[in-house]
Amino acid sequence: RDRRKPRALLLPPSPTSVSKAPQVLNMKIWWLAPLMLSVASGFSSITHAKDKIIYIVRHGEKIDGNFDQNELQHEAQCLSEKGWARSYNLKSVFGTKDSSARKDLKKPEAIFSCNYAEPLDCRDRNGMFRTQQLVAAVADGLDLTVDNSTGFIPSLCGMVWNNESKKGYMDHKIGKHGGGQPPKYANEFKKWLDAEPACDPAIPNDCITQDGRAGHFNANASCHVRGFGGNKTDGTCCNQHAADMMLKKLDEVDYILVGWEHANINYLAASLAKMEYDYFTKKVSKVHWHGSDYDRIYEMHFTPDGHGSYKYVDDTNWDPKTKVNFYDKRQDFDYPIKANYTTTPDGMKTHNAEKLHKAYLGPQAYCGAVFKTLYKNEKKPFSNANITSSLEGKDIVNGPNWIGPPLDRTQPRDDSACFGQVFDKYAIDTNT
């Protein structure tokens, strides 16, 4: 018997060198080889086991105060009851010291939050803005200190405002002529904004245009905050400095969680990717972050760039046919599509997660706000039109269908009746 024939199994099938049986086995082996390589490659591209990861979430749902009671309006408020419930739910998403993160996520080893750095936005009695409130519970569960030293306001990192952007930002925060917030808060905000360092574009060479990519920070540069009053691409501001800090932190840790302000997330993400804002948002980022969507987790992967920093790894698993993005995830605190909860409060059938989250069963107004609260006889600023509500009157404070907690009107109007949250620009952040 020829003992050399089995060696033919190691070679491509040949009718002249192997018998029929080994040839069949050979055919199976060679047929499986490309499949095995494909599977291995697929798993590698999905897991990216060696990547470092930054997770970005926006702050949770906010309170909507009563203008007539001199309470901060929705734009500048702290987290509502649902927002705080979302904060505590993140412990089940990202884990604690004693529990694991969800299978498709990693346990954060460092946490950053956005500092609003101005006197209008609400802080709680611990001095935390709503972005830090969102990550406070998971930080406590992981025994981590939140870095709240970064944000987007120019003076946070030594930059200056382009004077063109001040009016647009003021109108956004307090409404035209200040009518969007109670007078006390509006006046305090105006004084702060007027005192913020700015350059005048009417004076030649007074304003230095910012290169918003991480690694190109220039403290002498100016910017249009959130793009107000100028080109939207010039709105990166201190998001760039924040990106530099986060990429530097990747020298020490592998996984970072970031709680950020909604309109500044794309600025931060573009800077982290070291790309121009316009190119990143139009050509690279596939995430459309709807204004009512608080549930998204934006996952960014990084690998060493060989020059002492990190480069962004785009999601190569993006499938334009199925619109599946493995880096675009959800907290699943709202009714997730996979749970098959398909009926909205008005009885309509849908698979749209942004509509289904309206089916939240907790309080939905004032302290428990999900959407704007409708107060008795409340009018739009500078208008006789009534303010509309998404809940069809069910959230009228103290009205016949009031579904929120009882209101304690004995508190001074400088304080919110919700969770001891205060309007106090001198509140001390106890977790920096």
N, C-alpha and C positions, 0 to 999 in steps of 0.2 A: 504494500500500500504506500502511495506517495504521501509522505508526511508534510511536504511543502505546500500542498494545495490550500490549507486554511489561511496561509499568508495572503492569498488573493483577496481575502475580505478587507484588507487594508487599502486596496487599490480600486480605482473606478471600475465598474463592471465591464467585462470584456468577454464575448462569447467564445473566444479562443483560449482563454486562460483559466476560466472557472467553470465548474459544473452548474447545472440548472438551479439547484437548491441554493448554493451560496450566492448565485447571481440575484435571486429574488431578495435575499437578505440584504445584499449590497444595494439593490434598488431602493429598499426601504430606508437604509441608512442615508443615502445621498438625497433622497426625497425629503427626509426630516431635517437635514442639516440647515438649509436656508430658513426653514420655519423656526428652528431653535434659535438661530441668530436673530431673526426678526422679533421673536418674543422677548429675547434678552435685551435687545435694543429698545423695544417698546417699554419694558419695565424701567430701564435705565432713564429714558427720557421723561417718564412720569414721576419717578421718585426723586431724581436728582439728589441722591443720598449725601453727596459731599458738598452741596450748595449751602451757603449761609442764607438765612431767610429773614425778611422784615415783613411783619403783618401790619397792615394799616386798617383801622376802624374809625368811623366817625363817632362823635358824641351821640348820646341817646336822645330820646324824645324830651321836650322841654315843657315847663309850666307856661301858662298864658295868664298873666296877671290882669287885674281889673284896673283899667286906666283911671276911672272915677275915684278909686281908692288909692291913687298914687303908687300903684304897683308896677314894676317893670313889665314891659310888654314882651311877647313871645320871642322876638329877635335876640334879646339880651339875657334871657332867663337861664336858670339852673335846670337840672334834670327834674322831670316829673316823676310820679310814682312808677310809671312804666319805664322811664329812663333808668331809674335806680334798679328796678327789677331786671332790666337788661344787663346792668352792671354786674349784679350778682350771678346772673346766668353765665357770664363769661368764665366763671370759675369751673363750670361743667364743660366749657368749650376748650379752655387752655390749661385746665388742671390746677392742682394745688401741690403743696409739699407732699401730701399724702395720697394724691390721686393723679392718674395719668391724663394727658391731653387727649382730645378726640383723635381717633386713629389717623385721620388725614392731616393732622396738625402737629406741631412741635411745641413743647413747653417753653415759654419765653424765659430768657435769662437776663433780660434788661427791658425796662419799660420807659417810654417817653410820652409826654402829653403836651398839647399846645397851650402855651401861655398867651392869653389875649392881651395882656400888658396895657390895659386901659381901664378907666374907672367906671365904665358903664356896665360891662358884662357882670352878671351875678357871680358872687362867690359864696360858698357855704361857710358855716362857722369855723371850719377848718382851713379856710382860705383857698379852697379848691374851685377852679372853674369847671364847667360841665365836661370838658374833655378829660380832665383828671378824675372827675367823679366817675366817669365811665370805667376807667381802668383801676379804680381804687380797690375794689373788692378782689379782683384777681391778683393785684399787687400784694394785698394783705395775705391772700392764700398762698402765694409763692414766697412770701417774706422778702419782697423786693421794694426798694425805694424808687418812686417815680421821679424821673428827671423832668421837671416842669420849667426848666430855664430857657427853653427854646420856643419859637413861635414864628409869626409872620410880620409883626409890626416892625418897621425899619429901626426904630431906636433900640430894640432889643439886642441888635448885633452891631450897633454903631453906624448904620446906614442913615440916609435921610429920605424924606418923602419928596417926590416930585410934586410941587405945589398944585399941579393940575388935578391930582387925585383926591385932594382933601375934601372938596365939596361933594364929589360923588360918594365917598365913603361916609361922610356925615349924613347925607340924605338917606343912605342905606341903613345906618344905625339908628337914627332918631327921626327919620321922615323929613320931608321938605319943611323948612321953617321950624323944625323941632317938634312938630305935632305928633310924631309917632311914639313919643315917650312922655311921661309926666314931666312938667317944667323943671322940677328940681334936678332930675337925672339928665335931661336934655342940656340944661345950662352947664352942669358939671362936665359933661362930655365936650361941649364946645370949648370951654376954657382949656381943657387938656389938649384937644386937637390943635387949637391955635398956637399952643406953646411947643408943639412937636417940631423938631428941626426939619427944614425943608429947603430945597433949591428952587430957583425961579427959572423956568425954561425960557423966559423972555430975555434973560441975560445971557449973552454968548458964553459958552463953556462953563456955565454955572452948574449944570447937571451932567453927571457922568452916567452913561447907560450901563446897566448891569448885565454881565454875562452870568445867567442864572444856573449854569451847570456846576455841580459839586466839583470842588478842586480849583475853582476859578474865583473865589470870593474876594471882593474888594470892598473894604469898609468905607471907602470914600464914594462909593457909587450911590445912585438914587434909584427909586422905583415908583411905579404906580400901584399902590396897594390894591390887590385883587383885580388889577387892570382898570380901575375907575379913572376916568378922565384921560385915557390914553390908549395905547395899543395893549390888548390883553396879554400879549406875550411878555410885556415888561412888568408883570405883577408878581414875580417870584419872591422878591424882597428877602426877608430873613428865613424863608423856607430853605434857601441855599445854605445858610450857616447851620441850620438844623440838620440838613442832609449830610454835611461834612461831619458833624458830631456823631451821627448815627453810623456812618461808614467807618469812622475811627473806632467806634465801640465794637464793631465786628472783629477788631484785632483781639478782643478779650472774650467775646461770646459768639455763639452761632445763631441764636434766635432772638429777635427783638419784636416787641409789641408796641405799636404807636397809636395813641388816641388823638385824633386831629380834627381840625375845623373843616367842615364839609367843602367849602369853596376853595380851600387851600390844598386839598389832598393831591390834585393833579400837579400843582406847582411843586409840592414836595416830591412826588413820585418822579416827575421829569428831571428834577435836580439829582435825585438819587441815581437815576439811570444815566446821568451825565449827558443829557440830550436837550436840545432846544425845546421849549415848551410846545411850540406849534407842531413841530415834527413828532414829538412824543404823543400828543393828544390825537393827532390825525392819522399817524402812520403806525404807531406801536401799541398804545394803550387801547384795549378793546372794552374797557369798562365804561358804561354809561351809568353814572351814579345819580339816580333820580332823587329829587329833593325830599320825597317822602320815604326814601329807603334808608333805614338805620341798621339794616341787618347784614349788610355786605362785609366781607373780609377780603381785602385786596392783598394778595400774596406776591412779594417781589423776591426773586432769587439772585444771588450774587456769588461770584467766584473771584479769587485773586487775579489782578490784572497784570502781575509781574512788575509793577512799578510802585509797590508799597500801598496800594489801595485795592478797590474792588470794582469789577465790571458787572453790569446788569445782564442777567440771562433771561431772554424773552421766552415766553411760553410756546415752545415748538409744538405743543399738542393742540393748539387752537385749530378747530375744525369749522370753517365757515358754513358748511352744510348743516351741521347740527347745532352750531353756536355753543359748543361745549368748550369751556376754558378751565383747565385744571387749576389755574392759579386764581380764579375768581370764585370765592367760596362764600358761604353764608353761615351766620351764627345759628340759624334755625330756631330763633326765639319767636319770630313771627310764625304763623302757620306755614310750614314748609310744603312745597308742592308734593314731595314724596310721601307726606303724611295723608295725602288724598283728601284734605279738608277743602272742599271746593265750593262751599256756599258762603256768600257774604251776608252781612246782617240784613240786607234788604231782600234776601232770598235768591239773588242772582248766582248762577253757576259760573265759575271762572277758575283758571289755573294761574292767574296773575298774582304773584306773591305780594306785589305792591298794593293790590286791592284786598287781598285776604288778611293782611295785617290789621285792617280796620275791624276785623272780627275779634280783636283782643277783648277779653271779658272783664278786665279790671277797670278802674275809674278812668274816664276819658276826657275829663275837663279839669281846669284849674290845677290842683296839685297832681292830678293823675292825667294831665293833658296828653293827648295824642295829636289832636289838631287844635286849631284856634277855638277858644272858648267864647260862646255867645253870652254876653251879659245883658241884663234887662235894659232895653232902650239904648243900647250902645250904637253909636254912629261911627262911620269912617271919618278919620281926621279931615277937617275942611270940607265936609260933605254932609248932606242930609240923608244919604243912603244908609240903610241898616247894614250892619255887618252880617254876612251870611255864615252859616255853620255847616260843617260836613255831617253833623249828627242830627239835623232836623229838629232842633229845639230841645233835645234830650239833655244838652249840657248847659242849659240856662241856669246860672248859679242861683241856688235857693228857690228855683222855680218848681212847678208841680211835678216835673219829671227829672228833678235833680238826681244824678246818679253818683256824684262824688262825695267826698267826706264832708262833714259839717264844718263850717268856717268859723274860725275864732277871730272875731273882729275886735277883740280887746288888745291885740298886739299893735304896737305903734307902726305906722305905715312905712317906716324905714326898714322894717323886717317883713319878710314874706311869711305867710301863715304856714308855709310848707317847709318842714324839716329844719327850721332855724336858719334858713338861707338868708343872707343879708346883702344889702347894697353898702359896701364898705371898701373903698379903695385901699384902706390901710390894713385890711384883714391879712393875717399872717398865714402864709402857706406852711403848714406843719409837716409837709411830706416832700421836701426838696433835697 
